[in-house]
Every structure is written in C-alpha cells, then in structure tokens.
C-alpha cells in the first residue's frame, strides 16, 4: 500500500556505509529526511548529495537527521562519497542505505513489487527512486516529493518545507505560498477570531477564511 501523509514511516532494518540501523532507533526524537537515488556515480545525484552535505549545519540547527538511499552496495557508497565531497567541498557525514535488494524502495512504494535489478542495469531501471520524505519525531510522514531523472532537487526548498513543517507541527497554523522563516503565518479555521487573537495576538484578516498572525516565537 502506498505511503500517505501521516502514515508511520516503516521501521526498516537497513545496512548503510556507516553501519546497520533500525530506522526508528536511528531517528530517535529528531526530525528525519530520507532522500533516495537510482544509482551511485551518476551526475545529478552527485550534485544532490553534495547539496545535502553542504547543509550539514542547517540540519543540525533544526534537530534533523538525514539519510540517503541508493540501490548500490556499501563499497560503492564509500567510494562515491569521495566524489561527492570533492565536488561539494563538504563532508558527506550522513549514512547511505545500501538497498541492493530494493527492499527499501519497495517498502516506500517507489518501485513495483516485481521490480528487480538486471545485469548491466542503468539508472533507468530504478528511475522512480528519486524521492524525499520528511518524517516528524513521532515517526509519521509529513511530506513527500518525487522528482524525474532530469531535474535536480532544490534542497533550499526542502529546507524551507522543513521550516514550515516545524513551525506548524501540532499547532493550528499553516504557512502560505513562498513562506520563509520570520514571515507571518496563517491561523487555522479551527480557531475562531477571539480564540486566535488570544493565542497569537492581533490578526491581519484578509478574508474571513484567510487570517494572518505574526510568526510566534
């Protein structure tokens, strides 16, 4: 069955270049981002892993752990990290799952159940393994994105989405289009105007159903 928002992220046992983990134990009480790739030593994926490495301080500020997924083995992952770090000029200190049997890709519904890796495969054989999952500390999926082979992911947008999720998680709030940290937020309709003002202060009411409040601390 396909994963949906608010589903519990599967607690898979995985092997990575940094050791073996049960995913829920590895995540602990942090936020987590899982981002997947169809093959090591491919151009777009190398730039994406480099972008993640360059954001190491930003993930740490947000109490967020990151883990890559690729359908090659541990030895390939370790060698590939050399290329990633060389081109990004940043240490790739996050683990990469060795999903050689496609167990993770299938569990996350990125490949059909009967998919396999043929001899001499190319990235096209696992092309749909190009996804991002953001998981909250309660181990529930909060966001999913899937990209085509030809378009590199914008990890500035992943970071922005993470900020929005952390700002609104378990709060009667939402963030508008193109929101950035520090900008006003939208108050959910579950609060009437009086309750919203009591909780968040003065409102900027654009429409009866579109009410902004200052970004709370």
N, C-alpha and C positions, 0 to 999 in steps of 0.2 A: 504494500500500500504506500502511496506517495506521502512524503512528509508534508505537513502543513504548519502554518504559523501556530504557535502554542503547543505543538506536539513535543513530547520529550525527545531530545536528541538521543539516538541509540548509544547505549553504554558498551561500545565495542572494545574488544581487546585487540590492540594494534601493535605492530612492530615498526619502529622508526629508526632513523640513523642515530638517535640519542637514547635508544633503549625501548623496552616494551611497556605499555601502559594500558590500563582500563581508562577509557576517556573521561568518565565522571570523576575518577580519582585524580587524574591529571589536571582537570579543570579546577577542582576544589571549589572555593567560594568566589572565584573570579568570573568575569565575563570571558567568553572564548570566541575566537574566529577560526573557522576551518575553511581553507581555500584549496581548491583542487585543480589538477593539471593532467593532461592526457599523456605526457611523456617528458622525461628528462632531456636535457641538452636540445631544447627547442627555443627559437629566438624570442617569441613573445613571452613565453613562460619565464625565461631567464630575466627579462626586464621586470616582470611582475614580482618574482621572488626578491629581486633587488629592491623594489619599491617597499616591500614589506620589511626588509632588513633595515632600510633607511629610517623607518618609522618606529624603531625599537623603543625609543624614549617616550613616544606618544602612546604606544600600547601600555607601557608601564605606568604612565600617569593615570591611565584610565582603568587600572586594575584588570587588564585584559591580556589573556594568553593567546598566542597564535600558533596554529599547526597546519603545515602543508600536507597535501595528499597527492601522490603521484603513483602511477601503476608500473613503476620500475622498482628495483631492489635497493637494499641498504647501501651496497657498494657503489652503485650508480649515484645515489643521492649524495654520498660523501664526496665523490669526485665532482659532481655537478656544483656543489656548494663553492668549490674553488672558483669556478667560472662566475657564479653569482656574486661572490664577494669581490672578485677582481673588477667586474664591470660596474658594480654599485658602490664600490669603495666603502663597504659597510659589512659588518659581521652578520652572517645569517645564523643566529643563535637559536632559532626555533627548530623543533623537530619536523621531519617529513615522514609521513606514513609510507611504508613500502607495501602498496596494495597490489601485489603481483597476481593474486588470485581474484582480483576485482570484488572481494567480499565487501569492502567499504563502499565502493562505487555503487554496488547493487543495493546495499542496505540503505543508502541515502537516495536511492531511486534516480541515480544518474545514468544508469545503463540497464538495458533489459535483462531479465533473469537468465536468458540463454546466451548472453554475450560472453565472448572468450577472446584471448589474445593469440592471434595466429602467428606462426613463424614469420619472421621478417615484417612484422606489423609496422604500421606508420601511425602517427598521431590521429589520423582519421578514424582508426579502428576504435578509439576511445574519445572521440571528439566532444561528446557531450559531458565529459568530465571536466567542466570549466565553470565551477560553481563557487559561491561564497555563502557560508552560513554564519550568522551571528547568534550566539547562544547565551542566554542570561544565566545568572548564578543558580537559579532553580532548575537548570539543565533543559530549559524549554527553548525551542527555536523562535527567535524574534524577527529574523529577516533572512531571505534567500534571494540570491541573484545568480543568473546563469548567462554566460557570455558566449558568443560564437568564437571560432578559432581566429578570426581575422582582427578582432578588436581587443586590445589590451585593457585590462581592468583599471579603473581610476580609483586608486586606493585613497586619494583625498576624499572621494565620495564615500568610500567605505568608512573612513574615519568620521566624516560628517554624520553619516547614518548612525554610527555607534554613539556619537554625542547626543543625537536626538533620542535614541532609544534609552540611554542612561538618564536623560533629563525627564522623560515621560514615563519610565517604567514604574508601574504600580502607583501612578498618580493620575488624577483626572485631567490630564493635559495632552496636547498634541503639538507638533511643530508644523509650521506652514511650509509651502514650497520655498526652496532655496535657503532655508533657515540656517543660520550659523550661531555658534555659541555666543551668548550675551544678548541676542535679539529677543523680541517679545515672543511669547508662546500663546497658543490657543487654549482656552478653557473648554473642557468637555461639556456637553449639554446635560450630563448627569447632575450638574450643579446649576441651580437657578441663580439669578443675578445676585441676590443677597448672600447666598452661601459662597458664591465665587468671590465676592468682594471681601467677605470675612476671611477667606482663606488666602487670597492672593492680592488684596488691596484694590485700588481703583482699576476699572476696566476701560478699555478702548473698544466700544461696541460699534462695529462696522455694520452689522446686520443682526437681527435677533438671534441668528444661529452662528454668527462669527464674532467672537468676543476675545480680544487680546488682553493679556496681563503681562506685566514686567516679568522677565525671567527670574523666578525665585532663586534664592541662594541655595 
